[in-house]
Structures are given as C-alpha cells and as structure tokens.
Amino acid sequence: MGAQVISQVLVLFILMAVGFLSAKLKITTKEAAGYFSSICIKIMLPCLILSSFFRPFDRELLQGAGVVLVAAFAVYAFGILLAWVYPYLLGMKGPERGVHRYALIVPNSGLIGFAVVEGVLGPLYLFHVSFFNVPMGLLAFSVGIWLITKESGNSGGNAPLTLSWKYFVNAPIVATVIGFALFFFSVPVPAPLEQSIRLLGGITTPLFMVIIGITIAQANIKRLLGHWRVYITVAARLLGIPALAGFLCYLAGVRDALLIVTVLLTAMPAATTTSVLAAMYDVAVEEASAIVILSTILCALTIPLTVILLQNL
C-alpha cells in the first residue's frame, strides 16, 4: 500500500507541475488563477462535498466521521491555544502576529485536503473530510478575521472588526449541511442532477492542483527568503501541528484510516485565505504571502513524508 500511496501523491504534484509550467510558458496568468480559485471555492468544491454525501445512510460511516469531527475540534482547540502564545515565543510585536496565528490555526484542508485525501485513501473518505472541515469553515472567516484585524485596528474600509454570524456561513459549510441532510434521511437525488454535481466536483482536485502550480510560479523566491520567522511558522504548520494532532489522536485510541485522515488534514499548508485576508485588511501582506507560498511549495516534500510515517505506525 505504501508504494500506491506515494504514487497517488506524485500524481497530485505532477498536476501542480502542469500549472507551474503553464504559468512559466505564459499559457496562464496570475489573474486566471484568481478566477479559477473563485470558481473552485464557490462551485466545484461545494459540488465535491455534496457528491461525497450521495450514499444511503450508514451508521458505521457516520460514527467514523463523528470521530474525525471530534478530533478536528480538539486539534483546533489546541491550535488556538498554541497560536495565541506563539508570537510571544518568537518576539513578535507588530501586526504580523495575527497573520502567523491565522496560518497556524487554519490549514488548506478545504481544497488541498480534499485532493490529497482522495488521492491517498480514495473517494470514500471525502465524507470524513467534509466533517473535519466544519470547524475550519467556522473559524476561517470569523475568529480568523478577528485575529488578523485586531492587531492593526484596520478594518479595510467598511468591513467590521467584530465577529458576525455571516462569517460562519459559506458555500462549503452550506454544502456540508445540505449533503448531511441528504445522507441522514437517504434522500434520492435525480440521476441527471447527481451526475452533473459529480462531474463538477470531479474537476476540483485537478484544477486546484494546477492553480497551486500557477501560484508558485508567480512567487518571488528571493523575497520569500527574507523573513526568518516565516520558516518557523511554516515548519510548525507542516510538521509541528500534525505531530501534535497525531499524538493526541493516538492517545485517544484513533487508528488506521481515521488517524491518517486527521493527521493529513492538519499537515496541509497554510490556507490561501491567509494572504487573501491580509491583503483585504492590509496587515503584514508580504509575510502572509510568504507563509502561504513557502508552505505550499514545501508540502510537496512534507506530505509524502507524513504519509510514509503514518503507514508505518
């Protein structure tokens, strides 16, 4: 199984290489990546999430997803505690504290997570990924925004600094709620609609891996190397927090595929929303971009390593 897993991970990074080369050859642009990302988040990813729930109710499957959900809340709770003290450990005193905290708390488990888990474990476990991403979807646009904006007092024009229920509602969360209802009540979906949703969802993984490649191709490598704290945050994001998650899950008796799903999703690079929100609120934009791009580049090495280690447990 180890060779098969490595082969699937390599497929994902070949897709990333396609995006990288397309940008270098001027076939695609940075603007195109932005448009594709928006389509992925608002259309393709919700369809992928919905399609993962197109199955009859299964109590055992639900119990496994419940374990992953509880593990996710525990991991995010520890992540928030760690992120709160983290800037003080590194002597951060400026507005960049919010960006580093956000990067530690919020992984890119929404898009890259779906792609990697599908490639490593197969489409069945996309059901579990949807559950794991519930707390992430709640945090990213609520507490996450508050952490970034509170450091500088910059609200980006009319954007509020206070938490709002509106931040807890986004396309992936809505798709998860609808999908769960369909699954729990075994609601049949008309065949043409189901096929259309599955086809749209099937585009998510290859398209987003290509988008990542395009983004990496646009990076200014020299600028990425200029912030020493970025390296520590990236190492914590890709290795430290997954190790903590694995330790907690192992102590709690979580094993096999459920352990792999939980640790893999915490081993994802910093969410792209780190740089998007930093730019929106004009807070440590350069460091935010460096964290996102560097963690995305290095995950090509750390994710296969994580998979190998998990397979040998």
Steps between C-alpha positions, in 0.01 A plus 500: 500500500791736569611505135142560388462792740826660383387452139171680570678788672736531202199529270385804695836669470527421130175693463663781698798491263260539206372823651853619572611441139184656359581822688867498400402446136248790524206269428334609825530812715470598864160654425381171350602318818287745700195438281549122513536513880173686536321247279654212696395636840151614403396228254732199459585440867136517621413249226784272611377521860141429397603201289680347799161477676322326211468164673240318712512561873773291664535507879860374497606762247331771706674381817840518326426851374390595852837389637673718241276796590576470872871466419479812283347709780767375741783576256366849426456571872864411567599691187331816624675473837837447332442782252415743779835461678704434185576864401633573850738204476646647179509857630241635256370844593338629182182432301660190344398310814146453366624363169725241665223398739256458213749290301549265796130458568358471147645238261407467135295191580211629294652459154842340525364282780226357281749442218759324716257281695325394180834416343632311804192324641240523224166680455328324793694712750390829345197449726732522802685803357169688481446442873857599589459828311192610696699671782752632247222660297359654816835638619655623175258785437406584857768463768763502225394841369486634855856379572638674193316830533535544876877540475490813291152641553466512121154392394552538128245772434151398604590146613413447867757399758241330720397138449185449293285193436538573127863386515386155610297447181693411184451273200690194635318515836160533326587207272600292804169571678293420189706191423471368854122541489487305172718226651325479839152473348619296196341751263527382138650751257377495136758327280568795263551738795723252684715440193534874436607564861749211491651626173540852637646368825740277310667806349597635843812296572681531165403864452609612844833319481559684172405828672759433773764447234409830334522678837842356577627608157408860584696501826802720558735244653751760623229684688379177659843442651508834683285427807655256747180466704323373190716186502405420859131555434512284188681223690240516777216497246631204296669289769442622857120519507451170308734329748292643787178387330637151445613474863160612634310266268723206585449558872126513440507163321445628146668264253531398134322707235338739749843584644641551150212731400535716813877536486511553123247782519696675775818457290368721221673831418368833623162586351504736203257716698801598716636720222155594366382637836836665569470685169135586564580658838852620407672308782853354450418412138855401403544260792157348442580433133838354594342259751239380252734454206791349693276255689333403172834436332642301791187288545610319186768348725328488838170340392661187348722481810195523725322229302799266524529551875128439551513182292776365725320564829 
